[in-house]
Each structure stands twice: as C-alpha cells, then as structure tokens.
Amino acid sequence: MTAYAGDITPTEAWEKLASDANAKLIDVRTQAEWVYVGIPDLAPVDKKPLLVSWQVFPTMTKNEAFAQQLQSQGVQPGDTLLFLCRSGVRSKAAAELMTGLGYSASYNILDGFEGGLDETRHRGTGAGWKVAGLPWAQG
C-alpha cells in the first residue's frame, strides 16, 4: 500500500475546498448511494463533487477504470484530492491508489458521508459529513 497525504475530518475537507482553488472532492460511492443517500452540496464554495465509483454496483467489484475516469474529469497531479465514501474505507483505498499514480495530495475523509454504525446499527447519527452539518442534497 502506498502512503497517502493523510486522513482529515469532513470539516477540514470543507475548509480545504473553500480555501484551495485546486481542491476537488471525489465521492467514490455508488450511483445508488448518490441517489438514495445524498451527495455533498459544494455550491456554497462554487464547486461540484466529482462522482466516480470505486466499486461497481451491484457486484461491488473494483472499478478498474477509476483513475482514468478521474483524469477524464480534469483531475491533475497537482490538485488536492479529497476522497469521500460512506464510512472512510473505499476512500482510503482510492487515496492510496492515486498517491501511487503521482497524485501526492490525496486525502481520505474520515468517517465518510454517513459514518459508522451506531448501537442500533444505523449510520448517519454519530460521525461523517452529514453529522458535521456540512451541506448536502438528496437526489
């Protein structure tokens, strides 16, 4: 595994998006998650998230074209890449991959969009983008 730039909180990611013109949020969840759970709303910082799945739904096999799909959306090696998934696992793998390909400012957003399971086996109650009160929209 390739070491990536580091783990940051959703709030720290928001601050980077607001202050760094080259910062891009890459949501690596599946289309089903984007539509039914929601996506970060970056309009307040005049940006849009890049939606590129790390795994292909419904088989959840690794998206072998992940890096190429990011590059086709204009991602450059000098950009700050902020990877987000449901809880921080897929996004960490994406940050490691892109770091290995020369994108040295690749970060994993801790706790993802919804965070881990709580004591009642629900997400979105204890940590993550939504719990941090950051803007988001439902499809």
N, C-alpha and C positions, 0 to 999 in steps of 0.2 A: 504494500500500500504506500501511496505517496502522501507525504505530509502536506496538508493544505494550510492556508493562511490562518485559520482558526475558527473557533465557534463564537458566535455573537448572539446576543438576545434579539428578539424581534424589535424592541425599542432601539437598540443600537443599529440594527439594519435600517430602520426608518430614518434615523439620523444620517446614516451614510447616503441613503437615497436622496435626502434633502440637500446635503452639502457637497456631494461628489457628482459632477456632471456626467462622469463615465460609469457611475454605479448602475447596475442592472439587477433587478430581482428576477430570478428564474424559478418559476413554480414547476417542480418536477413531478407533481401528482398526475393522476389520470384524468381524462376528459370527464369521466363520471364524477370524480371528486370536484372538479371545477364547476360543473353544472349543478350538482346537488348540494354540495357543502359550501361553496362560495370561493371567491378569489380576492386577493388583496386589491384594494382600490388605491391606485397611486396617483389619481387625478390631483390631489392636493399638492403633490410635488411635481406635477406636469410630466408624469411618466406613465407607462403601461407595463404590467408584468409580461415577461416572456413565458409562454406556456409550452413547455417541451417535456413530455413524459419520460421519466427514467425507465419505467416499465410499461409494457403494452397491455392494456386491459382487453379482454378478461383473463388472458393466460398469465399475465404478470411476468412474462419473460422480459429480460433486459432489452431495452431499445438499443440495438446495435448502431443505429444512425444518430444517436443522441448528440455527439459532438458536431457532426455535420449539420444537423438541424439548428443548433445554436449558431454556428458560423453563418448559415444561410439567413439568419435573422440579424446579422450585423455585429455579432459579438467578436471583439478584437482582444488579442493577448494583453493589451494594456488596460483593459476595462476591469473594474471592480465587480466581481460576480458574487451575488448573494443568493444562495440556493435554499429553497424552501420546499418542504414536503408536508406530510400530515403531522409527523412527530419528531423529525430530525434524523431519520435513518437513511432514507433514499437520498436526501440532500447531502449528507456527509459523503456518500459514495460518489455522487456527482462532483462534489468539490475535489475529491481525491483524483478522479479521472481527469478533470480539466486542469488541475495543477500539473499532473504528469504530462499533459499536452502543451505546457508552456504558459498557462493562464495562472500566474503566480498569486494574484489577488483573488483567490476563490475562497469564499467563506460558507460555512454551514450555519443556518439559522436554528439555534437551539429550540427545541420543543415544537418546531414547525408551525403549521397553521392552527392545529387543534390541540396539541399537547398529548400527553399520555393518558392512559385510562385512570379514572378515579376509583374510589372504593365501590361504586355502583356500576363499574365497567362502562362509563360514559366518557367521551372525550369533550374537550372544549370547556371544561369547568375549572381547571387548575393552572394551566400554562398555555403558552402559544400566542400566535398573532392575534387571534380573536380576543382572548382573555386580557391581553395587554391593552385592549381598547383601541387598536390601530384600525384604520379604515378598511372596510371590506364590503363586498357586494355579493349577492346571491344571484345565480343565473336563472 
